[in-house]
Amino acid sequence: MSLTADDVKKIAHLARLGIEAQDVASYAKDLSGMLDLMTQMSDLDTDGVEPMAHPMDQVQRLRPDVVTERDNREKFQAIAPQVEAGLYLVPKVIE
């Protein structure tokens, strides 16, 4: 799929991105290449292929679930401007 300069300008406008006029052609080429790759990938036969969480099929190392910091809640709430029932009170900003 080939994108035109107008397509890139429209996409940039919708995404609220500022693209310089001289860069539009390179963006069109790069985005068209990505879409072509997606088209090629959708044509592949993936029957019998199980989804993987990681392409290298590695397991994630987990750290021990231990407390590493002291509970400073009371200390922080003591210096807060307003606290009620353990919650910080803030001014209303939306009417």
C-alpha positions in Angstrom: 0.0 0.0 0.0 1.4 3.3 -1.0 0.6 6.5 0.9 0.5 9.9 -0.8 1.7 13.2 0.7 -1.9 14.1 1.3 -2.4 10.9 3.3 0.6 11.7 5.5 -0.6 15.3 6.0 -4.0 14.0 7.0 -2.6 11.4 9.4 -0.3 14.1 10.9 -3.2 16.4 11.4 -5.3 13.7 13.1 -2.4 12.8 15.4 -1.7 16.5 16.1 1.9 16.1 14.8 3.9 18.9 13.2 5.7 17.6 10.1 7.9 19.9 8.0 7.0 20.1 4.3 10.3 18.7 3.2 9.9 15.6 5.4 6.5 14.6 4.1 7.9 12.5 1.3 10.2 10.5 3.6 7.4 9.9 6.0 5.2 8.7 3.2 7.9 6.2 2.1 8.6 5.0 5.6 4.9 4.6 6.5 4.2 2.8 3.1 7.0 0.4 3.9 5.5 -0.4 7.3 2.1 -1.0 5.8 3.7 -3.2 3.1 5.4 -5.3 5.8 2.0 -5.7 7.7 0.4 -6.8 4.4 3.2 -9.4 3.9 2.8 -10.6 7.5 -1.0 -11.0 7.1 -0.4 -13.3 4.1 1.6 -15.8 6.1 0.1 -19.1 7.2 0.1 -19.1 11.0 -2.1 -22.2 11.5 -0.6 -24.3 14.3 1.7 -21.5 15.6 1.1 -20.8 19.3 1.2 -17.2 20.4 4.2 -16.3 22.5 4.7 -13.6 25.1 8.3 -13.1 23.9 10.0 -14.0 20.6 12.9 -15.6 22.3 10.6 -17.8 24.5 12.4 -16.7 27.6 11.1 -16.7 31.1 11.0 -13.5 33.1 13.3 -13.3 36.1 11.3 -12.2 39.2 12.7 -10.5 42.2 11.8 -11.6 45.7 8.6 -10.0 47.0 10.0 -8.4 50.2 9.5 -5.0 51.7 12.5 -2.7 51.0 11.2 0.6 52.3 9.8 1.8 55.6 6.2 2.9 55.9 6.4 6.7 56.0 2.7 7.4 55.6 2.1 9.0 59.0 5.2 11.1 58.6 4.1 12.4 55.2 0.5 13.0 56.3 1.7 15.0 59.4 3.2 17.7 57.1 0.3 17.6 54.5 -2.0 20.7 54.5 -5.2 18.7 54.9 -5.8 15.1 55.7 -9.0 13.2 56.6 -9.3 9.5 57.5 -5.9 8.8 56.1 -6.6 10.6 52.7 -5.0 13.7 51.3 -7.6 16.5 50.7 -7.0 18.7 47.7 -8.9 21.7 46.4 -11.7 21.1 43.9 -10.5 22.1 40.4 -13.5 21.2 38.3 -16.9 22.8 38.9 
